[in-house]
Amino acid sequence: MTLPIDYHELVKPDRVKGDVYVDAGIFQDEMDRIYGQSWIYIGHESEIPLAGDYKLKTLGLQEVIFCRDAQANVQVMFNRCRHRAATVCQEMRGNCREFRCEYHGWVYGLDGSLKIIPYADGYADLDKTGLGLAKPPKVDSYRGFVFALADNDVKLTLDDHLGEPARQQIDLFCDLSPVGEIEVQAGSSLLAFNGNWKLQMENSIDGYHPNFTHQSFFQGISKKTGQRVDMFDGGSDAQSRDLGRGHSNLEYSRYNLAETRRNARLTALRSTPWGEKYYQDMVAAYGIDRAEHVIVVGGTHMSVFPNLVVLGQQVRTIRPVSPERTEVDLAPALLKGVPDELNTMRLRMYEQFYSPRGGGIHDDIEMFNRVGKGLRCNQEPWLLFKRGLGREQTLEDGTVVGQVTDEVPQRAMWRHWLELMT
């Protein structure tokens, strides 16, 4: 008989035991208690713009079809035939009129309804209406970001799951477009590493590591521009922030809105014809104060627990595979209704750091692999998240902030993880 896991002995306010990254029983509990009972990010509506468009996604370990039906409504359906469980969709993306199981020929519509059963006279009384592709009981979206919830007994709405602070960060990301829409249609990069999914969540909102892990990349920027990258210094005005419910962000607004940087950003943007047009379109859409605020802040750098990261010019989806295997999909996010030059610049910035030939993302993967090796040594099993613990501040909206190198986001993630697991 396996004894229940005492999670309070594994997660403390300032540290966690290495077991939480490698233990198979803990991983299975996560799939049940977190991915099985939380709102999980599936994809962005713009990835499937036309009726019949589809992509394969995951809800925890379960593969789902993310598609638009014949009426262009967004559907999320489990990729499993109701007859004998074979997958009905094999390609990662495409456009089709139906989904057909190649095992026994059952055919499903784009809305998941069962359309055809070959040799149906062999069934005495079979009600096709109850044998469509299974769906998560709850699907909802915010600003085009589609989430699904696999447990109908969970009463938490998507708005409550996100919370106002996280929704504000998504707004900053989308409102960089004068029509308020992003387009996730420029392909994606798939990376994988031999490590736990939580390593990527921790890393995505870690302001302590860039000056060291990405030192060579920043040196290259400094050599090219003549200016040192100082955003992640110990004395930087940038902050780390707990947004609630395990979500967090690296808050660059104070750093970017400093008068010298603010004026320099706006001047540089408006020095080109396309930049001036973008500026005027933003002012027309949002008013001068909101437009300049959104432009200067420049989007967000946020994690939405447990599997979404909205960062710079990209939407990142984390897919757990096993306790020690993770896949991550990184997709550039372009802005609708902006000059082509701006989207080209966003793509080049994404490629520079995050593409397979980029100069940054591989550093992180190397660190995950090194952590994996280190976790095999368990003489001292604790991993520390103490940085900045004594200088956190709670703001009026209830969020908690620290200096950008402080481990506020990691502590926020682990507090919520512990709450869900217990």
N, C-alpha and C positions, 0 to 999 in steps of 0.2 A: 504493500500500500504506500502510495506517494503522499508525503505530508504536505499540507498547504504551504505556500511560500509566504513568509513574513516580510512584506515589502517595506514595512517601516524599519526593518533592520538593514535594508539595502540602500535606502535613500534617506539622507539626512539633509538639513537645511543648507549645508555648505559642501557636501561631498556625496558621491555614490560609489557603490561597490562594482567592481569589474564584471560581476555576474550579470548585471543588467544588459550587457552588450553581447554576451555569448551563450547564455543558458537557453536551451531549447524549450524548456517548460515556460520560462518567462516570455519568450517570443510567442508561443501559442496563446498565452494569456493576453498578450497585447493584441493579437488578431481578434480575440473574442471581446475583450473589454474596451479597447480603444477603436480599432478599425471596424469592429462589429457593432459599436454603440455610439459612434460619433459621426458628425457630418464630415465626409471625406471628399476632398476636391477631385472631380472627375476630368473636367476640361473646360475650355472656353468656347462659347457659342460660335465665335468667328472661325474656329477650326473646321466647322462643318457648315459652310454658308448656304449650300443648295440642298433641295430635297433629294434624298438618296445618298448624300454624303455620309460617310461613317469613318470612325477610328476605333481601334481597340484600346481600351483603357483598363485600369484595375481598381477594384474596391478591396483593399487589403490584398489577399492572395487570390481573390476571385476576379476572373476576366469578365469585363463588361463591354458591350457594344454601345458606343456613344454616336448617335446618328440623328438625322432629320427624316421624319416620315414624309409621306406623299403630300401632306398639308404643310410641310416645313416646320412642324413642331419638333422640339428637341426630345429625344427618347434616350433612356438609359436602361439597358436590358442585359441580363446575364447571358453569356455566350455558352449556352448549354441546351441541347435539344431536350424536350420534355419526354421523349421516348426512351432513349438509352444513354443520354448524357453526353453524346459526342458534341464537339463544338460545331457551330453552324456558320461561323465566319473565320476565315483563315488568314486573310491579308490584313496587314496592320492598318491600312487606310484605303479608301477608294470611293466609288459611287456605284450603287446597284439598285435594283427594283425589289429585291426580295433576298431572304437568307435561306439557303437550302442545306439540310443535313445530308451529307454524302453517304451516311451509313445505311439509312432506309428510305431516304427521299422525302422526308417531311419538309414542308415549305412554310416559311413564316413571312408575314408582311413586314414592312418597315416599322410598323407600330408594335411588332411582336406578336400579332394575332396569328394563330395557326390557320393556314389557307388550304393546304393540300395534305391528305394522308393517302399514299398509294394503296390501291386495293382495299379501299375502305369497307367493302362488304365483308371483310374478314372480322370486323368488330361488331358484336351484337348491339351494343349500346354505348357509343363513345361520344361525349359532348365536346366538340372542338373548342367551344367558347371558353372552356376552363383549362385549356392546354396550350395557351400562348407562352411565349418566352417569359420566364419569371423576371420581375423587376424589383429594384429596391422600393420599399413601401413609401419612401419620401424622397423627392427630388425638388430642389429649389435653386435659385440663382441670385447673385448680386452683381450688378454691372457686367453681366455676361459670364461671370465665373460660376460654373455649375457644380453643385455639390449633391451628394446622395447620402442617405441614412438608411442602413440595413435593418434597423430594429424599430418596428412600428410603435413599441411601447415607450420609446424615448420621446418625451414631450417637448424637448428643447427645440425652438425654431432656429432656422439658419441665422436670422438677424440676431437672436440672443447668443448663438454660438460665436458669431463674429464679434459682436459688441461694437459700440459706437467708435472707440479709438481705432480698431482695425478697419472698420468701414471707411473712416476718414482717410486712412492710408491708401486704401484701394481707390478712393475718390481722387487723391493726388496723382495716382498713377494714370488713371483714365482721363482726368481733366487736362493732361498735357495735350490732348486733342481738343481743338475748338468745337468739335461736335460730341465730345465726351465718350469716344469709342476707341478701343484698341483693336488691332487685327493680328491674330496669331496664325499667320498663314505663310510664313517665310521659312518653313522647314524646322528642323530641330536637330539637336545633337544628343545622342544617347551615350551616357557613360555608366560604367559599372565598377564596383570595387568590392574587395573581400572584407567587408566590415558591416556593422549594424546600421540600420536606417537612421538611428538617433545621432550617429556621428555627423551625418550630413545636416540634420536639423540644427545641431549645436553649432556647426561650422558656419552655416549660412548667415547667422546673425552674431558672429564672433568678431568684435572689433579689436581684439587683443593680438590676433595672429597675423594680419596682413603685413606689418612692417618686417616680419621675420620670415614667414612662409613665402611671401611674394616679394622678397627683397630685390631679387634680380629684375623683376618686372618693373618695380617702381624706380629702380636705378636707370632702367632704359628710358622711362618717361622723363625723368629729370635730365638725362643727357640730351634728349630731343628738345625739350621745352626750356631748359635752363632754370626750371623751378622745381624745388623739392616738394614731394607729396607729404604733407604734414597732417592730413586729416586724422590719422590713426596714432598720432603721438600721445604720450601720457598727459600732455597739457592742452590738448585740442578742445575746442568748444563743442565738438560733436558729442552726442550722448548715446547711451544704450538705454532701452526702455521696455518695461514690462507692460503689455497692452491688456493683460487679463486673459484667462482661460487658456494659458499656454502660448498665446501669440506674443510676439515681441518684434521690435525693430531697432535698427541703428538709425538714430534720429540725427540727420544732418542739417536740419533747418537753422539752428543757431549758427552753425559754421558757415553755411552758404549765405545766410541773410545778413552777415556782418557787412557793414556799409561798403567797404572797399571791394569785397568779393561780389556783392549784389550789383553794384554799379558796373563792375568789370564784365559780369555775365551779360547784363542787359545791353551794354555798349557793344560787346562782341557780337551778340545776336543781331542787333539792328544795323550792323555795319555792312550787311549784304542785302541785296534786293529780296531774296527769298526769306531771309530772317526778319526783315521789316514787315513783309506780308504776313508771316506767321504771327508776329507780335500784334499787328493790327487785328487779325482775325481772332486772336485770343482776347484782346480787349473788348471787341465787339460781342464776344460770346459771354464773357464773365465780368466785365467791368475792369477798370485798370488795376484796382487793388488786388482782387483775386487773381487776375491774369499774371501780374508781375510776381505775386507770391508763388503761384504754381510753377511758373517758368524758372524762378531762381532756386526754389527748393529742389526741383528737378525729378519729381517722382517719389519713390519710396524704396526702402531696403527692409523688407518685412517677411517674417515667417508666420504662417497660419497653421497651427497645430491640427493634425499631425503630419501633413504631407504636401503643403503648398508653400512656395517661396516666391514672392514678387519682388524683384531686385533689379534696379537699374533699367535695362532695356529688355528684360526677359521674364518669362513665367516658367518656374521650375517645379516639376512634379517628382516627388520621391516615392519609389515603389519598393517596399520590403519584399525580399524573395525568401530569405532564410535568416537565422540569427546572425550569420556571418556573410551575407551576400545582399547587395542593394543595387538597384538600377535607378538612374536619375535621368529624366527627360528635361532638357533645357531648350526652350523655344523662344526665339526673338519675338518681341512684341512691337509691332509698328503702330503708328498713330494714324487714325483715319482723318481725312480732311486737311492734311498738312502738305507743304511743298515736298516734292520728291527728294530734294537735297537733305531735308531733315531726317527722313526715314533711311536714306543711304548712310548718313552719319551714324544713326543708331545701329545699323547693321555692322558697319565697320568697327564700332566700339565693342559690340558683342563679339565679333570674330576675333578681335585683338586679344581678348582675355579668355573667352569661354569656348571657342570652337576647337575641333580636334587639333588644329595647327596654332591655337592661341598660346599665349605665354603665361597663363595664370592657373586655369582650372586643374592642370596636371599636378601642380604643387600640392593642392588639397588632397588629391587622390593618393599621392605618395605619403602624405601624413596619415591618412586613414589606414593605409597598409602598415605603416610603422606602429600605429596604435594597436592594430590587430596583433602584431608580433609582441608588443609590450604586454598585452592582456594575458598572454600565456604565462607570464611571470606573476604569480599571485602571492608572493611572500608578504607584500604590503598591498592589499587589494583596493585601496581607496583611490578614487580620482577626485581632485579638489576643484571646487567652484567657489572659492572664498573671495576672489578679487573684488574689491570695492564694497564688501558687505557692510562696512561701517560708515559708508558715506552715501548710501541710497537716500533719495528724497521722494516723498509721495506728493504728486501734484493734485490740483483741485479736482481733476476728472477721475482721480483714483489710480491713475497709472503711476508706475514707479520708475524713476530715472537714476542713472549713474553716469559716470564719465564713459566715453566710447569704449575704452579698454576694459571696463568693468564687466563682470560676468552676471549682470542683471538678467539678460535674456535666458541664459542657461539655467539659472536658478528658477526662473519663471516656468520654463518648460518642465523641469523635474518636479516642481510642486504640483503642477496640473497632472502630470503623468502619474504621480503617486495617488492623487485624488481619484483618478479614473480606475487605477489598478486595485484600489481598496474599496 
